[in-house]
Amino acid sequence: MEDISALKGLIGGFRQSRILFTANNLRIFDFLNKPKSAKVISAKLGTDTRATSILLDALVSMGLIKKNGSLYENLPISSEYLQSGRPGYQGDIISHFDTLWNNWSGLDNVVKTGSPNRKAANHESFIRGMHNLSILKVKNVVDAIDLSDVRTAVDIGGGPGTYSIELAKRGIDVTLFDRPDTIAIAKEYAGSLANVKFIEGDFLVDPIGKGYDLAFISQVFHSYTTRENIMLLKKVKKSLNKKGKIAVQEFYIEDNMSEPLEGALFAVNMLVHTEGGRCYSVNEMQSWLSKSGFTEVATSRINEAVIINAQASG
């Protein structure tokens, strides 16, 4: 009989995700910086002791915490990424995935109708989750952008401002363009940085300003249709100085739209959450840039993402 272990893993894979989501929602990892019993943890959380014990034992088996007798304690991975306040904290993006859990549960109907299922929403965990992810790779991403002769930049749909902040730290005057509720969070992260400014609005319809040496568009295209993305690129080109540049970061997917797995899965996420978004191949995005007046297109890979640099023509 053919080995079906991989299939079994797919069938039951949801269980570990749900355990992690629940542990994160309860902030269990914040209480395990020192060894504690299930009874102590349940008393602090206001949870059932038996249920808490079973959940903790599952986290042990998953390799997230350790157990010594009746005492539980974080392992290094949980201390670094799952304990709030740590530089690499990933709890916000886990909360965002908990929201996705509810929306993905409507995938059957999404496939039948072609319409998204956005019943659950938590904008704050989404934006802060983007910071969780970006903080792990921001330096590598910005290193991949051609910053020569760049003094001013606009970060289109800049979210929590993680990339704007890194550009600003490198001496560039940055304007972050996003919606008001997102900018409120970005201002918190930017703090007192004087060379990060903000414009509130919808970049598809509102003015984005002018006089930029660089436009950075990170993880934006996948939420929109081809027509909308080309419209945005043409608008961005008009905002650039002569010899201005553009840098795009997106999820990587091959022309066949089925590799790698992460790109294909994220395309389904866009199916669930948007009217016309999906992952786009490098060739598709390069063609948009050409149609919008950009030349000298160059690409590079950083893990699951692709970085595209291009020059404004004319």
N, C-alpha and C positions, 0 to 999 in steps of 0.2 A: 504493500500500500504506500502511496506517495506520502511523504512527510507533510503533515498539515500544521506543524507547530507555528509557522508564520501566520497562517489563517487564524489559528486560535488566539494569537497575540492581537490580531486586528479585532476579533470579536469582543475580547474582554479588555481592550486597552483603555476604555472609558473609565474603568474602576479606579486606576491610579490617578488619573486626572481629577476625578471627583473628590478623592481623598485629599489631594493636595489643595484643591480649591477650598474645601471646607476647613482644613487646617489653617490656611491663609486667612480666610474670613474670620476665624476665631482668634487670629494672632497668636497661635500656639507657640510659634518659634520665638516670639518675644519673651516668653516665660521660661525658656529652656537654655538660657545662657549659663545656668548652673543646674546641677542634678536636682530633679524634683520628682515626687511620686505622682501617680495618676490622681490620687485623692487630693493632693495639694493643687495640682493643675485644675482639676474640675471645680474646686472651691473658688479659685481665682477667676475662672471663666463663667461660673454659674451654670455648669453643664452636669449631666448625669455621669457619675463616677464610672460605672460599668461601660457606658458608651465611649467615654473618653479614653479608658484603658484600651479598648479594642482599636480605636483610631490610632492611638500612640503606637501600639504594637505593629499596626500596618505601616506606619511611617518608619519604624525600625526596619521592617522587612524591605521597604523601598529604598533604604540606604540614605535617608534624610536625617535621622536621629539615631542615637545609640542607647542601649539599655544595659544597666548594671544592677542586677538584682531587681528591685522594684523601682529603681530610679531611672529617669529619662533625661537625656541631655542632647543639645544640638551637636551634629557633626560639623566639620569646617564648611561644607557646602551650604548648610543652612545658616550658619553664623554669618557667612559672607553675603549671601544672596537673599535670604528669607527673613532676616531679622531687621525690622524697620530702623532707619537711621544709619545703616551701613552704606558706604559709598556705592557698592554694587547692588543695592536692594532691588529686587524684582517683584515685590509684592503687588505693585500697582498693575503691572502687566498680567499677573495671575488673576487679579480681580477683573480685569478687562476680559480675559478668556472665560471667566465665569459668566459674564454677560453674554459672550458668544455662545456659550453652552445652551442658553435658553433660545437664542435665535436660530442656531443650527438645528435645534430640535424640530424646526418647521421645514427642513430641507425637502421632505417628500412633496409638500405643497408648492415649494419654490420651483422645483423641477417641473411639476405639472403645469404651473401657471406662468413661469418666467418672471414673477413678481417677487421683490425682496420680502424678508420677514424681519422687521425691525421692532419687534414688540418690546424687547428689553433694551435699555440704554443707560449708560453711566458715563457721561462725558468726561468727568474729572478723572476717573480711573483710566480711561482711554488716553487722555493727553499725558497724564503722569506715567502711564505705561510706556508711551512712546519715549519718554525721557529715560525710563529704566533700560530700554533696549539700546537707545542711542548712546548712552553714556559708556557702554561697553566697547563701542567702535568709533566714537566721534573723531578721535585723533587720526585713526587710519583713513577714515573717509575724507577728512579735510586735507590730509597729506596727498590724497589722490586727485585733488582739484588743482588746476593750474591757477595759482594766485599771483603770478608775475604781473606787475603793473596794476594790481587790483587795490584800489583805495576805498572804494565804496561798493556795497553789495546789497541786494534785496533777497531775503529768504522767503520765497513764496509758499504760503501754507506752512509756515515754520513751526507750528505746534508749540511744544514747551520751550522752544528756543535753544535747545542743546547745541545745534550747529551754529546758530547765530552767536552764541556765547563763545564758542571756540574760535570762530572767525574774528570776533572782537578782541579776543586775547592775543591774536596775531597782528593786531594793529589796524584792522579794517573797520571802517564805519558801516554798521549794518542796520538795515531797516527790515524788521520782521513784519510780514503782512499776514494777518489771519483774522478770524472772527473774534468779536469782543470777549466772549466767555473763555476762549482759548488764550487770548493775550493776557487776561487777568492772571492765569497760571504762569505764563511765560515771564511776566514781570517779576513774579516771586522768585523764579530761578535766576533771572538776570541780576537781581539785586541792584547794586549801585553802579553797575557798569555804565559809564557815560556814553560810550560809543555804540550802544544798542538802542535804536528807536523803534517805534511801533506805529503801524497804520492798521486801523480796524476796517474790515469790510469783506466782501465776497470777491475774490480775485477774478472771477469770470465776468463780473458786471461792473465793479467799481474801479476807479483809477488806482494804479499801483505806484505812481510816482515816476520820476525820470532821473537821468544822470547817474546811472549805476554802471560800474565797470564789470560787475558780475551779477548774474541771476542764478540763484541756487534753488532747484526744485526737487525736494526730497520726498519720495513716497507719496506723490500726489496723483500721478497719471492713472494708477490702478483704480481710482474711484470714479473715473470719468470715461466718456466715450472717445473714440478717435477724433470725431469732429470737435468736441469740446477741448481736447488736448491741443489740437492744431490751432484752434482759436486762441488758447492761452499762450502758446509759443509765439504766435504773431504779435500778440499784445506785449509780451515780454521783450521781444526784439526792439520794438519801438521805445521801450523804456531804457535801453542801453546806450551808453556813450559809443562814439565811433571806436571800432575795434573792441567793443565789449564782448564778454564771454558768457557762456551758460554752462552750468554743471547740473547734471541730473543724476539722482540716485533712485533706483527702482529694484524690486525683486527680480531675480534672474529667472528666465524661462527660455527653453529652446524653441526653435521655430515650430517643432512638432506639438508644442503646447502641453506635453505630458512629462517633461523632464526639466529639472529635477523634481522630486516629490514635493518639496516645500513650495515651489512655485505653483504646481498644480493644485495643491491644497489651498494656497492663498487665493487662487482664482475662484475656488468654490466659496471662500469667505466673501469675496466681492459679489458673487452671485447672490448670496444670502442677504447682503447689506446694501447693494446699490441697484439702480435701475439699468445701468449699462456698463459698469466697470468690470475689469478682469486684469490678469497679468498680461503684459505686452512683451513681445520679443525685442531683442536689441535691433534687429532689422526693421521692425515696425517703427520704433522710436527714432532710429536714424533717418528713416524716410520722412517722418514728421519734421525733424530738424531741417532737412534739406528743403522741404516745401515751405518752411517758415523763414528761410533766409539765413541759415547757419551753414558753415563749412568747416573743414579741418576737424571732422568728427573723430574722436578717439575714445576707446572704451577700455575699462579695466574691471576685474572682478575682485570683490572683497567678500569672501564667504558666500552668503546667499544673495548678495546684492551685486548690481552692476553700476559702475560710475561712468557716465558719458560726458566728456568735455567737448565743447564746440565753440567756434568763433563766429561772431556776427559778421555777415558779408556787407559790403557797401559802406 
